[in-house]
Amino acid sequence: MIAASHRKAWLNWLSIEKRYGENTVSAYEADLDDFCAFVGDRGGTATKTNAVDRPEFRAWLADMATRGLARTTIARRVSSLRSFYRFCGQTGIADIEDMSWLKAPRPPRAVPKSVSRDDALAMLNAIFGRRGPDWSKKRDFSLLMLLYGVGLRISEALSLRQSDAPFADWLRITGKGGKIREVPVLPAVTQAVEDYLAACPFDLGHDGALFVSNRGKPFGPRAAQRLVEGLRHELSLPTHVTPHALRHAFATHLLGNGGDLRAIQELLGHASLSTTQRYTSIDEAHLKHVHAQTHPRAR
């Protein structure tokens, strides 16, 4: 059986060295206990500090699935088990066999939550009915236009400099991992940014931030979140409506209108097509409609 001293040393390491909270440490301990209890109930002897029996590990995975545990929960429990054995091996308190095979089924990636076309337009229109200086309303409008009309990440929009404007037909963006892409800019988006710059009372400087706060400081991500939170509250929109949800809406609405998946991948700056393919599950109604209209047996 797993030595109590090894278990205690691991839990102390999680708490002291990793600085995990009490609830997190308790969850890790419960995960290890679940595996040990399962093996014990089967009369197994695999719960030794230096090894995990592969057949019993696979049986444990199957048992958790049978119990209806979510794949994310199963993945976390396997991660806890792997953490224990890795700790024992790295600290030298036990002679650990190769455990590189100790992996859980990959949990499904969450489907991006989008904003409907009507809600996105309502958010944009509501900006000009809010309190505040006229120039700041134009700033807020142009910022959200970049998210919904160009598909930028909020970090990408806020990293734009004054020297990036006025926009040409294409905008050069440095995305995640320093990956550079060029995205087309709608005339309405260009006009919104130009209107904001014309009204902005601050000297942004050639290399200064394009978007600034009411005090002339760079407009930060938290300010953008508060902007959307305010609009969401005023319009009684769902809680998943965030700045990033507007980027999702950009992709979803393009796809819904027949946009090519590869082209949308390039516009969003996704390194992998599989990331972009998550949007296809959002627009099932459109896909069913296309199938009904185009499949020869549907005629």
N, C-alpha and C positions, 0 to 999 in steps of 0.2 A: 504494500500500500504506500501511497505518497506520505512521506515523513512529515509529521506535524511541524518540525523545525524548519523544513524547507518551505512549507506553506506560509508560516509566520514570517520568514525572511522575505519572501516575495511580497506579501501584503505590506510589510514595513517599507519596502523599496518603492512600491506604488505610492504610498502615502508621503514618505519623506523625500525621496529622490525625484520622483515624477510629480510630486505635489498634487496628486489627484485628491478630489474631495472625498468626504466620508461616504457619501452615497455611491460614488463611482467605484471606490474600493470595495464596498459591499457587493456591488453588482458583479465585479470581477470574481470575488470569492464565491458568490452564488453560482456563477457560470462553471467554475472549477468543480464545485460541489455537485452540480447537475451531472457532469460527466462521471465523477466518481460514484455517484449513487446509481447511475445507469449500469455501469460495469459491475458494481457490487450486486445489483439485483439479478444480473445475468450469471452470477457466480464466477465472473471473470477475475483474472489476476493481473490485468494490464495496467492498473493504476499504480505503477511503480514510477519512482522519480526519474528513472533513466530511460523510459520507453513508453510509447503508446502503440498498442496493437492495432494494425491497420484494419483488420476485419471488424474489430469492436468499435473503432472510430467511425467507420462507414455505417455500422449498425446504429450508432448514436445519432448520426446525421439523419438516417431514415426515421428513427424514433421521434426526433424533434419535428420532422415534417409531418409525421402521422398525428402528432399532438396539435398540429395546426399552427405551429410557431411561424411567424413571418420570416422570410429569408434574411431580412436585416437583423433580426434577433439571432438567428442561427449563425450568421456571419460574425456577430459580436461575441457569441459564446466560443466559437472556434478561435477568434482572435485572443480571447482571454486565456484559453488553453495554451495557445502558441506562446503567449507572453510569459506564462509560467515556466514552460520548458526552456525557452530562450534565456530567461533569467538564470535558471539553474545551470545552464551550460556556460553562459558568459561569466558568471561569478565563480565557477569551478566547484560549487557545492555538490555537484553530481556529475557523473560521466554520461553526458547526453548523446544518444545516437542521432544520426542525421534526421532532422524533422522537417526538411524542406518541403516534403509532400503534404504536410499538415495544412490543408487549405479548405476553405468553405466555398460553397457555390456562390458565385458573384451575385450580389443582390441587384435587382432591376434598378436601372437609373430612373429617377423621378421624371415624370412627364412635365415639361414646362407649363406653368399656368399662364394663360394669356389674358388679354383684355378684349372684349368685343369691340367691333368697329364703332358702334354707337356710343359705348362708354368712353372710348379713346377720344372721339370727337367732342363728347360732352365735357371731358376734362380740359381739353384745349380751349373750348368756348367759355368755360367757367372762369378761366384765369382773369379775363378782363372785367369780370363782375366783382372781383375781390377788392379788399381795401389795400391801400399802398400806393406808392408813386407809380406814375404811368410807365416810367422807364423800367422799373423792376418787373412789372407785368409783362412787358415785351421781352425781358430777359427770361422769365419763366416760360413764356410761350415758345421762344426760340429753342430753349434747352429741351423741352419735351418734344418739339418738332424733330430735333436731331435723333432722339430715341425712337420715336414712332415712325418718322419719315425716312430715316437713313439707317436705322437699326444699330446705332452705336451702343456700346456698353456705357454706363454712366461714367465710369472712370475714363473712358476714351473721350467722351464729350467734355468732361471737366478738365482734361489735359490739353485741350485746344488752346492755342495762343492767339493773341490779337493779330499776329502776322499771318495766321491761316486764313483770315478774312480779307477781302470778300472771297467767297467760295467760287471756284470755277465749276464746270459741269461735274468734275470729279474731285473727291477729297482724299488726300493721302492720310491713312490712319496707321498708327503703331499700336498693335493690339497685344494680346497675351504672349509672353515669351519673346517679345520684341518683333513679332511677325508683322510685316508691313503689307497692307492691302489698300487698294483704291476702290472707293465706293461712289456711285453716282449720287448727285445731290439734286433734289427736285427744286425747281424755281421757287416754289412756295417756301421751302426751307431757307434758301438763300435770302429771299426777301425778308423773312422773319428775323434772321440774324442781322441783316443790314439795318432794319428798323430799330432793333435793340441798340446797335452801336451808335446810330445817329442820336438816340435819346439818352444814352448813358452819360451821366455827369462827370465821370471820372476819366482821368488820363490813364489809359491801360498800358501805354508803352508798347513798343514794337514786339517785345518778347514777353509781355505780361499776360496773365491769364485772360482768356476771352470772357469768361463769366466771373463776375465779382459780386460780392454781397452788398448790402445797403451801406456798408462802411468802406467799400472799395477794396476789401480783402478778397482773395480767391474764394470762389463759391465752392464749398466742400460737399462731399457725399452725404453727410448728415443733413445739410441744408436741403439738398435735393430730396432726401427721404421725407423730411418734414413738409416740403411742398406737396408731394404726392399724397402724404397722409392727410393733409388738410383738405385737398380736393376729394379724396376718397370719403372722408367724413361728411363733407358738404353734399356730396352726390349719393351718399348711402351705397357705396360700391363695396364689393367683397374685400376681405382682408388681404387676399393675395395680390391685390393691385398695388404694385410697387414700381419704382423706376425701371427695374429689369423686366417687369411684365410688359412694359411698352415695347421693349426690344423683341420680346416673344411675340407680341401682337404684330409687329412688322413682318416677322417671318411667317407667322400663321396666315396672315391675310394675303401675303404674296402667294403662298402655297394654295390657299383656297381659291385664288383667281388664276390658277394654272401655272404658277411659277415653277421653273425647273429646279429640282432639288440641288443639283450641282451648283447652279448659279447662286442659290440662296446660301449654300455653304460658303462660297467665296465672299458674298456680301457680309455675312456674319463673322467671317474670320475663323471658322471652325477648322481645326487641324484635321479632324476625322469626319467623314461623311456620316458615320454612325451617330455622331452627336446631333447633326442636323436632322437625321431620320426620326428623332424623337418627336418632331413636330407633326409627322404624318399621323400619329395616333390621335392628335387633337382634332384633326379635320376629317373624321370618319364620315360625317354626313356628306361632305363634298365628294369624298372618294366613292361613296355608294352612288351618288348622283351621276358621277362620271361613268361608273361601271354600267349603270342602267341606260345611259344615253349612248354608250359606244359599243357595248358587247352585242355581237350579232344575234344572240339568242334572246336579247331583251327587246328586240324590235317586233 
